[in-house]
Amino acid sequence: MGLIKSAFTSITSTLHDQWEDYISCESLNNDTLVVKKTTKNGVISNKSRIQVAPGQVALIFDSGKILDATAEPGIYTFDTSSSPSLFAGQFGGMFKEMWERFKYNGAVSKEQAIFYVNTKEIIDNKFGSSSPMSYPDPEYKNIYIRYYGMYSFKISDPFAFISNIAGTVSDTYTKDELMNQANAEFVSALDVSLQECAHEGVIFSSLPSKQLLIAKHMNEALDETWKTLRGMEVVSVAIEKITPDDESRARIEKFDNASMYSRSEYATGRMVDATATAMENAASNENGAGTGFMGLGMMNMAAGKTIGNPLDYVKQNEEKKEEASKQEVPKEDAPKTTAKAKFCTNCGAPVTGKFCSECGTKVGE
């Protein structure tokens, strides 16, 4: 028994009535992973039509065995006299390898059914750490971080997936039924994957840009649990935010400051800024600028540094204050200059005119 692909890819409602069984599945959404289709009597009649939409794999079961499968969109005829065709579609040579592994491992019994498996990327799966997780950062050493984000996965091995859960499917199998267990496994594997990123030199703040690297490590960590047993694999991991705990944040800031000031240009700039601030404070010292600058000078000498003679700064500061206090006197308000006094060359008496008032001697200009 097997599938024969029809020459046409669409069919009308009128043509539906020409066959006893016409089996199809509407497009599977992001929350639906598997849909099970059966006939009224549990048997797929010969020459029945089976339609497969894009993003689906159809697996035909008969009493616990997989009779045939297709990953190619189209309409097929179920022929009880033909051999399995295995239309691999996007799965290529891997499809036949899966067939050899699982054709006798189906989980349904005593009925024929078609399982439509969603092979599209299943997105919008949220994750987050409930408590700070240790991260051996290559730069900041061991810190503790919280993180959250979203990931996507796909069913890459529909044979393994359906064989694992086919017995639990009545009509549909949704993402919600899988996520409680899958999310716990995902977060556990994510911790391992982030440790691998740290060993490869990724600092914690760069993790959001390492989606492909994290996804690679995730698939390695989940290989046995997800890929082998469930036929699933991680497509992408998007960490939206990473937050260090308070203690780690304080240590990171301290480390960054020390690292920055170890560079001469930053250290010099910091010293100039600190010295300027100290000098401004000293100049405004309530006990006098001299006291402030002397204290500043002693502080710098204790540190093995000098900012120059403190008295020079006192003098400069006083001169600036004196200049600021002076006001220019307008010319019209300036006092008139008194003429130079003259004395008689004969008797020595003061003379205000051209002749001495005491002896009459003429006094020169």
Sequence and secondary structure as in RCSB ss.txt:
>XXXX:A:sequence
MGLIKSAFTSITSTLHDQWEDYISCESLNNDTLVVKKTTKNGVISNKSRIQVAPGQVALIFDSGKILDATAEPGI
YTFDTSSSPSLFAGQFGGMFKEMWERFKYNGAVSKEQAIFYVNTKEIIDNKFGSSSPMSYPDPEYKNIYIRYYGM
YSFKISDPFAFISNIAGTVSDTYTKDELMNQANAEFVSALDVSLQECAHEGVIFSSLPSKQLLIAKHMNEALDET
WKTLRGMEVVSVAIEKITPDDESRARIEKFDNASMYSRSEYATGRMVDATATAMENAASNENGAGTGFMGLGMMN
MAAGKTIGNPLDYVKQNEEKKEEASKQEVPKEDAPKTTAKAKFCTNCGAPVTGKFCSECGTKVGE
>XXXX:A:secstr
 EEEE S S   HHHHTTSS EE      TTEEEEEE  TTS   TTEEEEE TTEEEEEEETTEEEEEE S EE
EEEETTS    B GGGTTHHHHHHHHHTT     SSEEEEEEE S EEEEEEE SS EEEEETTTEEEEEEEEEE
EEEEES HHHHHHHHGGG SSEEEHHHHHHHHHHHHHHHHHHHHHHHHHTT  GGGGGG HHHHHHHHHHHTIII
IIIHH EEEEEEEEEEEEE HHHHHHHHHHHHHHHHTSHHHHHHHHHHHHHHHHHHHHT TT HHHHHHHHHHHH
HHTT   S HHHHHHHHHHHHHHHH     GGGS       EE TTT  EESSSB TTT  B   
